[in-house]
Amino acid sequence: MNLTLHVWRQKNSHAKGKMVRYEAKDINPDMSFLEMLDVVNWNLNEMGEEPIAFDHDCREGICGSCGMMINGIAHGPQRATAACQLHMRHFKEGDAIFIEPWRSEAFPVIRDLVVDRSAFDRIIQAGGYISARTGATPEANTIPISKPNAELAMDAAACIGCGACVAACPNGSASLFTSAKIAHLNLLPQGQPERTQRVLRMVQAMDREGFGNCTMHRECEAVCPKEISVNFIARMNREYLVRSFASASST
């Protein structure tokens, strides 16, 4: 199949970017979207032109590196699918495809389709971990965990930190990412010792990074490749209010 690509090209974070047109020819419908870009880059190299820079790693939909806007949709038109697992058979012969980086003040463009997502790392550093001594690996049934909590924790832990939620949100909010990272620790026994401070520190870190506030457009849930629920945002907001009032009353 033959396609027309309109790709955002930007030399560096300070340069002015623009959309550049490319022809993607003889593309196998069974290729992934990233494999298609590999073919385009191979041809650009053959012509002595700069290849298109884009993030990727596992190409199995679990690392979250492959974030990009495809025809205005984070990760493209297939629901619950990362860009690396989006196959070209979901497009038609002669289609025009527009490819852009994440658009968010908190995710500055580094080059072409590559953005700086280190803001997510700083949110995790603020409290997305367990520092309490838990000892050696316990026997699986030593600490009973209710089935609903175990399932919710697993659902939250599925977040791959790709940033699609931020890119899709009209406010550029990172609430879905932050709430998932808080929930998957706070729902389990190992996360309880630091539960009080975790939600305060991570939400405050999110605000410092310049992400917008959540107003429940639910665009984040719609484009999340792991279908993380906005219910985690409600859970985070509730815990944040409780911990904030508790902290204020104790001072």
N, C-alpha and C positions, 0 to 999 in steps of 0.2 A: 504494500500500500504506500501511497505517496501523500505527504502531509506538508502543510505550511506552518512553520513555527515562528512566533513572535516572542523573542526572548529578551528579558531585561539584562542589559550589559552595563556594568559599572566597574571601572578600573580599580577603584579603592573607595574607602569611606568618605573621602573628601571630594572625589570627582563627581561630575554631573552624569547621571545615568540616562539611558534611553532604550527604547524597544528596537531590536534589530531583527530583521526578517531572514529566515533560513529555510531551505528546502530539505525535508527529510524524505529521501527516496528509497524505495525497495525495502520498506520496513516490514518485518515479519509480524503478523498480528499476535503471535504468541510471545513476543518480546515484552519485557516489563518496560515501564516508562523510563527507568534509568538506563536500561539497555539501549533503548532508542536514542537517548542522549549520548551514550557512548559511541554509537554509530555516527551521529552527527559530529561529535568531537574528533573521531578518527578522520573523517573527511576534512574537517577544518585543519587538522594537523597536516594532512596531505597537501593542502593548499597553502600552507605556511601561515595560517591565521591562528589567533589565540583561541584555545578551546573554551567552552562555557564552563565556568567554575560552579560546582554544586556539591553539597554535602552528601555523603553516603558512608555506610559502613557495613552493617550486617546483611542488608538486602533481603531480610527475612521478616520485616515488619516489627522488630522488637527493640531496635536501638533508638529510633526517633530522629535520626540524623537527616533523613531525606525530605525535610519539610520544604514545600514550595507551593505557591498558588498556581493552580492549573485551571484556566478559564474562569478565574475569579473565585474558585473554591479551594479551600485548603486541602491538599492531597488529591484533588481531582474529584470527578463525578461519582465514583463508587463509594457507597457508604461503608464505614468501618474498614477502610483500606488505606494503608500507608502508600505513599507515592512509589516506593520500591516494589510493591505488590500489585500496583495498578497495571493491567495488561493493555496492550495497544488494540486488542480486539473490541474494546469498549469505545473506540473511535471509528469513524467511517473514512473511506477513501476520499481524499481531497479536503479533509477537515482543516480549519485554521485553529491552531492551539496557542493560547497566550500563556506564557510562563513567567511568573514573577516571584521575587523573594517574599518572605513574611513582611508585612507592613505594620510596624509598631515602633514607637519612639524608644521603647525599652530594648528592641532588637535592631541595633544599627547595622546597616549593610556593610559587610567587609569587602565583598567582591561578587559581582554578578548575582547569583542566587544564594550566596552564603551570607548568613547573618550571625551576629554575635549573641549567643544565647546564654552568656555567662551570668546574666541576672538570675536565671533559674538556679545556677550553682550556689549563688550567694543566699538565696532563699533556703536551700537545703542546709547550707552551712550554719544558718541561724537556728536551726532546731530539728531538721529532718534526719535525726539519728538517735541511737540509744547509747548512752555512755555508762549506764548503770551496769555494775558487775553482775552478770547472769550465770557465771560459772561454766562448767562443761556442758556439752549438749545433753539436755535431759531426755528421759524416756518420753515418747510422744504423748502418752496419756497421763503424765504426772500432773499437769495443770489443765483442768477441764476448761474448755472454751466453748461457749454456746455456738451451735451451728449458724444462727443468723449473724453473729459477730464474725465468725471465721469466714463466712462467705462474703460479707461486706468488706472485710480487710483484704481478701484476695481480689475483689473487684477494684478496690482503690489502688492496690499495688500493681495492677495491670498498666497504670499510666506510664508511658515511655518518655515523657518530657519533651515531646517533639515541638510544642509551641503552637500547634494548629488552633488551640482554643484562644490564644491571644490574637492570632492573625485574623480569626473569624469574628471576634467580638468587636462591635462598633465602638466600645469603650477601651479596647486594648487591655482587657482585664486578664489577670493570671489567676483568678479565683478557683477555676476548675483544677488547674495543676496543683496549686497550694493546698486546696482542701483535700485532694486525693492523697497527697504526701502526708498531711497531718492525720487523716483518718486511718490510713493503713497501719500507723504506729499506735495511735490512741485507742484503737479498738482491741488491741492485744495486751495481755498481762505485762509483757516486757516493756511496753511503752508507758505504763502508768506512773512510774516515779517522776518522769519529766513532763507529764501531760499538762500540768498547770502552766508551765512556762513555754512549752512548745508552740501552742497556738498563738500566744502573744508575740513571741519572737518572730515566728514565720510570717504572720500577717503584717507586722510592723516592717519586716524586711521587704515584703512585697510592695508595700506603700512607698518605701524609700527608693525603690528601683524605678518608680514612675509609672507603674501599671495603673490603668483606670479602675474605677469601681464597677462592681457587677450590678446590673439592673435587670437581670433575668431575661435577656433576649433569647437565651438557650441556643444561640448559634454555636457555642462551644461544644455542647453535647451533640449537636447535629453533625459536626465535622470530626469529632474525636475518633481516631482509628481504633481505639479500644472501647468506645462507647461508654466512657465514664459518665455517670449520672450527675446532674446538677443537684441532686439531693445531698451530695457531699458538701456543696457550697452552703446549703441551709444548715447542715450540721456544724460546719466551721463557724458560721456567723453566730449561731447559738452559743457555741463554746467560747467564742471570743468575747461576747457580751458578758457571759457569766464570769469568766476569768478577769475581765476588766473591772467589773463591779467588785469582785472579791479583793483584787489588788488595791483598789481605791479605798475600800473600807478598812483595810488592814494597815494603811499608812496614816 
